[in-house]
C-alpha cells in the first residue's frame, strides 16, 4: 500500500514521464494519436453513449498530456462524437436513429464523389494500399473480427479522403465517418451482417485500387443500400 508521502512523489514521476513523452514526440503527432485512441474508444463503446468525462480522465486513460487531449476533444466535438458542457465536462451523445437516416442521405452523395474521385486520382502507392485494404476486408469477412474491421474501415476512409484530393468533400465527410462507425458498431450484432459488410467494403476498395471509377460508385451504392436497410431495420425494431 502506498503511503501518503509516496503518492505525491509517484504523481510527480508520472507527470515527468508524460512531459518527457511530449518532448520526444511532436505535438501534432500526439494530438492525432490522442484523437485516434479516444475516437476508437467511443466508437467501439468502451466509452458508452451518455458517459460524462473530463480532460483529466481522458489524459489518464491514454497517458497523453492535456494539451494534445484538448486539441483532440475539439476535433471530436466538431464530428459530434463529444459534446462540451461548460463547467460540467464532456458528454458522449446518445445515438439518434432518425438523425442517422438523415446522415445517410448526405453521406451517399458525398462518399460516391469521394470514391469515384479516388479511383481516378489515386497514386500507384495509394492503389497498392487500397488493394491491401481489400484483402484485409476479405479476411475480416471470414474471421468475423469486428475491431479489426473497424480499424481497417477507418484506414480506408482516411485513404479515400487523401486519394480523392477534394478538400471540400473531405470536410463534409469527416463530419459523418465517426458517427456512422459508432452507429454500426452499436447495433450490428442485432441486425447487421459483419461478413457481408466487410465483403462490400472489399469490393469498393478493389474497384478504387483498379482505377474503375464507375464500378467504385456502383460498389459504394450497394454498400450504402446495405447500411440503409440495416439502419431502417434497427429503427423499426426500436419502435
SULTADA-V97620 format. One record per backbone hydrogen bond with DSSP energy under -1.0 kcal/mol. NH is the residue of the N-H (numbers start at 0). CO is the residue of the C=O. E is the energy in kcal/mol with one decimal. If there is no record, write none. Layout:
((NH/CO/E) (NH/CO/E))
This chain:
((6/2/-1.6) (9/5/-2.6) (10/6/-2.5) (11/7/-2.2) (12/8/-2.1) (13/9/-2.3) (14/10/-2.7) (15/11/-2.4) (16/12/-2.3) (17/13/-2.2) (18/14/-2.4) (19/15/-2.4) (20/16/-2.1) (21/17/-2.2) (22/18/-1.8) (23/19/-1.8) (24/20/-1.5) (29/25/-2.1) (30/26/-2.8) (31/27/-2.1) (32/28/-2.6) (33/29/-2.8) (34/30/-2.6) (35/31/-2.7) (36/32/-2.3) (37/33/-2.5) (38/34/-2.9) (39/35/-2.2) (40/36/-1.9) (41/37/-2.2) (42/38/-2.9) (43/39/-2.7) (44/41/-1.1) (45/40/-1.3) (46/40/-2.4) (49/91/-3.4) (50/47/-1.7) (52/89/-3.2) (57/53/-2.1) (58/54/-2.6) (59/55/-2.6) (60/56/-2.0) (61/57/-1.9) (62/58/-1.1) (63/58/-1.3) (68/64/-1.6) (69/65/-2.8) (70/66/-2.0) (71/67/-2.3) (72/68/-2.5) (73/69/-1.8) (74/70/-1.5) (75/71/-2.5) (76/72/-2.5) (77/73/-1.7) (78/74/-1.5) (79/76/-1.4) (80/75/-2.5) (81/75/-1.1) (82/90/-2.6) (84/88/-3.1) (87/84/-2.5) (88/84/-1.9) (89/52/-2.6) (90/82/-3.1) (91/50/-2.6) (99/95/-1.6) (100/96/-1.4) (101/97/-1.5) (102/98/-2.5) (103/99/-2.0) (104/100/-1.5) (105/101/-1.5) (106/102/-3.1) (107/103/-2.4) (109/105/-2.2) (110/106/-3.1) (111/107/-1.7) (112/108/-1.5) (113/109/-2.1) (114/110/-2.9) (115/111/-2.4) (116/112/-2.3) (117/113/-2.7) (118/114/-2.1) (119/115/-1.4) (120/116/-2.6) (121/117/-2.1) (126/122/-2.4) (127/123/-2.0) (128/124/-1.9) (129/125/-2.5) (130/126/-2.3) (131/127/-2.1) (132/128/-2.3) (133/129/-2.3) (134/130/-1.6) (135/131/-2.0) (136/132/-2.7) (137/133/-2.0) (138/134/-2.3) (139/135/-2.5) (140/136/-2.0) (142/138/-2.2) (143/139/-2.0) (148/144/-2.0) (149/145/-2.4) (150/146/-2.2) (151/147/-2.4) (152/148/-2.6) (153/149/-2.2) (154/150/-2.1) (155/151/-2.7) (156/152/-2.6) (157/153/-2.3) (158/154/-2.3) (159/155/-2.4) (160/156/-1.9) (161/157/-1.9) (162/158/-2.9) (163/159/-2.2) (169/165/-2.3) (170/166/-1.9) (171/167/-1.7) (172/168/-2.5) (173/169/-2.3) (175/172/-1.9) (176/172/-1.7) (179/175/-2.2) (180/176/-2.5) (181/177/-2.5) (182/178/-2.3) (183/179/-2.2) (184/180/-2.6) (185/181/-2.5) (186/182/-1.7) (187/183/-2.2) (189/186/-1.8) (190/186/-1.6) (191/187/-1.2) (196/192/-2.6) (197/193/-2.9) (198/194/-2.1) (199/195/-2.3) (200/196/-2.0) (201/197/-2.3) (202/198/-1.7) (203/199/-1.7) (204/200/-2.6) (205/201/-2.3) (206/202/-2.0) (207/203/-2.1) (208/204/-2.4) (209/205/-1.9) (210/207/-1.6) (211/206/-2.6) (212/210/-1.0) (215/211/-2.3) (216/212/-2.2) (217/213/-2.2) (218/214/-2.8) (219/215/-2.2) (220/216/-2.1) (221/217/-1.9) (222/218/-2.0) (223/219/-2.9) (224/220/-2.4) (225/221/-1.9) (226/222/-2.1) (227/223/-2.8) (228/224/-2.4) (229/225/-2.2) (230/226/-2.5) (231/227/-2.6) (232/228/-2.2) (233/229/-1.9) (234/230/-2.3) (235/231/-2.4) (236/232/-2.0) (237/233/-1.2) (238/235/-1.0))
